Amino acid sequence: MCTDENSAPQAVRYLNAQLAVLHQNADLCLQEHPNARTEENKHFYALAEFAVQRPTALSSLPSETDSLFWASFFAPELKFICDHDVLLILRIAKGHIALDTPRTGRSQVVTFPADFTVTYRVNFRTRRIVGNDQKIGDYGSAIELVILDLDKAVLSSIEPELPMGRDTLARFLTQYLELLHSAGNHVLFSLPQFDQRAIQAEVKYSLIGQSEEYYEWLESLNSVTVEQINAYMSSVWLKSAMLARGSLTSDNTDWRPRCLAEFSRSEGDVHFRMQLGAPTVKILCEREVVMWFDIDTLEFFEDGDFTAAPERSYSGWKVAMVVNVLYSKDATGQIVTIMFDLSNARYHQALSSYPGYDESDDVSFDFHDLIIGFFSEEYLQILYNAHYHIIYSHDTRWETIRKMRFDSQEDSDGSWWSLELGDSSGVTSRETIQRTKMFGFDQVVAISQGSLNAQFTATSHAAYHSWAFESYFSSTYKPFSLHLLSNNRALVWVHLANGNLKILRDWALWDEGAQYEFRDWRVAFEVDIKMCSQSELEGATSATYTSSAQYEKHGNMPDRELRHIYLDFERAEYVHDYSNFGDMKNLGGESRSLILKLQAVVFYLTQHYFPALCRDGLNIITSIPVWRPGHRSLPSYALTDVTFHVYSKVEITRHNWTQVVPGQEPIIVVLGTTGSRPLPAPQLDFSTGWIVHANRSFSHGTIGIARRVFIEERLLSLLSNVNAYTTMIPVLLDPSQGFHGLSLKKWAEHDQRKDRPSKWELQPSEGEGCLKYLWEHSEEWRYKLRGNSNMMSTTQGISCITRNYVELPTAVKQGALHIKISGKVELSLSLQAGKSESQTATSSVSWSTNVTVQTIGSGIKVNTLGSHDPVFTKGVVPEGSARFRNPMDMLREAFPVKVDLDELVQEIRAFEGPWQYCYPLANPYSLASPVFNDDGDLLFELRRYGTSTIRASATAISPITGRLSRSSTPAGGHRSRSRTRQNGGGGRTSPAPRSPARGAPAAASPSASAQAPFGEFINVVNGAATGNTTRAPVPVRGFPPNLVVA
């Protein structure tokens, strides 16, 4: 036994010799002591004989004739196949097994045939015992033990197979192995080392075989088949080969990603280059594999000039390496990984092959040794550093994605219907909407990843269905699919249904190139998502683009331009990891042919197909009209500036996108401002996911319109006109006529009021699920007449209080938004003559209506519910008082016949039909399911315009019947700055109407010649009185010249 050779054959002979001697001892025991066959002695002769007595046996001694199982064995043999597993070969000289036959109730005895052999695969371990005994010598000695794990032995084969009773045989032999273990026959001694000068022998059982036929290859490793491992390695190699052959889609010059398919070295006097095929493995055991590296071409050069003719070249060499492997599974059980371990890699000479190698040629001999040394000592470390040490990896989440339907399953009913539900999904959905934050943007359009894929499915453009490039390439297509990534990037799959292509020569078209057919290929690319103006768009003048809906509506208008969010196919990067080639399941076949096919398809797609899409503007995924500044009559929701980005809570890249929880995928947010306001920030901070995926339903997305834009600048502004026409102001034309000299005027028609704003004020929330706004105006007059003239001393009081309300719900009900608008005017007249009791006449007028934005089908419909006609309460007038006027008559004369909400309805009807401020690739969006979030921003769900499915039956809504009448005097014109305090007191509610007799000022000293009249004016707007103790004289129209109102 030489010190530089593998000592495994000698160790195997030594171990089997021990078994042979132990077997011989057992056999002699039975021959020399026939009565030794007792239960107590069975451990001593277990290697020679084993029996299982019948339960009904008359004798307690094991016997051949009265047993269920009996066998006489030849000496067992060990056949080592790797450093972890050994085959235990049991040869039975003679024996039988008794099988129960239920039909007859008797046992059928099956005799074992001659040369009957049962083989078990057994895991083993080695333990080294080191001692230092003076009796042996003054140096250390070592004994190495081989310990067989017989308790976990796996039945490998039975030869020849029994006609019946295999399971019963296996059960009895399991008992036999347990007996061998308890008898101590599972521990054997390996080669002893008691020589003072001996170097520890290297025992490498994995290298003992001289051919592949010697080994008992496993079909799987921890349930991962050898086919799966080789398919994975072929896929990884193909990615490396694409880089090594010079891919057009990557400018990466790093040699490491290419080293699995190509490697070169020029150091000192060593200059070689090799191209490798896909590595393959066979499984020795759960912890060891043999890996073959196929060298397609190997060239040696005299110096570092690899363009020169090689000194020597070889092809078809195969280098076999035995490597340990590590199997791991993550905590979730979703990711399985197998990688090789560098700690014990071994070159296997017998399983390697070197065609063309001449051992007698010194140069060839040196080159051969150089390559063996390179693979044995360096190459595996190089692969490890390049992350090619993983020979199998599988993520079940990616498998789910591979099996999913790439044509998006669009739900025409959307997802927001579930906001009404009380289950856990509904609560989460409501929170998604209620807690959205717009962070200063006037408009946010959140477009789901599913919507983008649905648009690819829906597009009718011919180039998305079939396209050909001359005679070199043609294919039919299934819909593209897309997964968004952070940093405005996306993975895009081009799904080639079937077609044919010609291969290339040096990345150039080749007329004589071989033509191949293909089917069901999904080719993945990573692309940038960018934004450009129409003038910057490559396909801006194409017929396809100029016939699009967005161009026809906005593309040729002087006051606006179109901004486009598009996929930058010009710089598309091929991603092999996520590509899938349906008709090349294991990427079998000649490696060069595979590379040429993939080179060709990547070339045709990136150099010809993608440019064709860009020339027609078909790489646009969203278009947004943006109005130029300087135009006065902008639409209410016209954006004057816009940006976008991919929005997600965490960073998503091509490496972790499969780990994203369904429903939490990144989205595209389009951010804009109106009224020429600057953008508040370059991106939208994260608040919620913005997209409702209730019960795993589909949603195109969400659009948010800021509270300031919709409520404050539009809705409340328009409803301020309602305030102006429903707020009553008392006007005293002739005090001498008492109440017959009094009239009411609308705010919009009053000389001192009409130019002042009638603004709404948000009321404190009372937990009612709505936003409530109030407009309140109160005016109270008191006119006192005293003196010794012929006129009767009287005190007249007038109180007119107007309160209008707007209620905006913050929760969806039946997919509808009910904007409740109501108001009431209370008029009170009081009169006190002399010292008599005061008399009062009262009346009021009220009105109420709902503007309902109802989801019907795929969009909304605006209707009104309730009457616009004012309702007057019958006036209460004291009897026998001719100086009173009927307050109801006064209200009827002044109050509008109908409360006109037509401007508001027309404003909200901008949300009906297709949404014309954001255009997707194919079908336009419509808005549905309006709701206000916690901040008062108006949100809609995006749906595909034109679908007609209705999830819930709509409540009967009465339509608006023509334009409603209103006063002919408008409340327009320039509004001067009001000196009356509006919305004072921080939103305090109005106090109760003051009595005309309360708080009267002290009477002035009466003159001897005249009665001195004085008037007190109390003006309350939204609960804040504007009167004060200063009596600056104010002329009152129609009053006598000597009368002032202080």
Secondary structure, 3 states (H helix, E strand, C coil): CCCCCCCHHHHHHHHHHHHHHHHHHHHHHHHHCHHHCCCCCCCCCCCCEEEEECCCCCCCCCCCCCEEEEEEECCCEEEECCCCEEEEEEEEEEEEEEEEECCCCEEEEEECCCCEEEEEEEEEEEEEEEECCCCCCCCCEEEEEEEECHHHCEEEEEECCCCCCHHHHHHHHHHHHHHHHHCCCCEEECCCECCCCCCCCCCCHHHCCCCHHHCCCECEECCEEHHHHHHHHHHHHHHHHHHHCCCCCCCCCCCHHHCCCEEEEEECCEEEEEEECCCEEEEEECCEEEEEEEEEEEEECCCCCCCCCCCEEEEEEEEEEEEEEEEEECCCCCEEEEEEEEEEEEECCCCCECCCCCCCCHHHHHHHHHHHHHHHHHHHHHHHHCCCCEEEEEEHHHHHHHHCCCCCCCCCCCCHHHHHCCCHHHHHHHHHHHCCCCCCCCEEEEECHHHHHHHHHHCCCHHHCEEEECCCEEEEEEEEEEEEECCCEEEEEEEEEEEEEECCCCCCCCCCCCEEEEEEEEEEEEEEEEEEEHHHCCCCCCHHHHCCHHHHHHHCCCCEEEEEEEEEEEEEEECHHHCEECCCCCCCCCHHHHHHHHHHHHHHHHHHHHHHHHHCCCCEEEEEEEECCCCCCCCCCCECEEEEEEECCCCCCCCCHHHCCCCCCCEEEEEEECCCCCCCCCCCCCCCCCCCCHHHCCCCEEEEECHHHHHHHHHHHHHHHHHHHHCEEEEECCHHHHHHHEEEEEHHHCCCCCCCCCCCEECCCCCCCEEEEEEEEEEEEEEEECCCCCCCCEEEEEEEEEEEEEEEECCCECCEEEEEEEEEEEEEEEEEECCCCCEEEEEEEEEEEEEEEEEECCEEEEEEECCCCCEECCCECCCCCCCCCCHHHHHHHHCCCCCCCHHHHHHHHHHCCECCCCEECCCCEEEEEEEECCCCCEEEEEEECCCCCCCCCCCCCCCCCCCCCCCCCCCCCCCCCCCCCCCHHHCCCCCCCCCCCCCCCCCCCCCCCCCCCEEEEEEEECCEECCCCCCCCECCCCCCCCCCEC
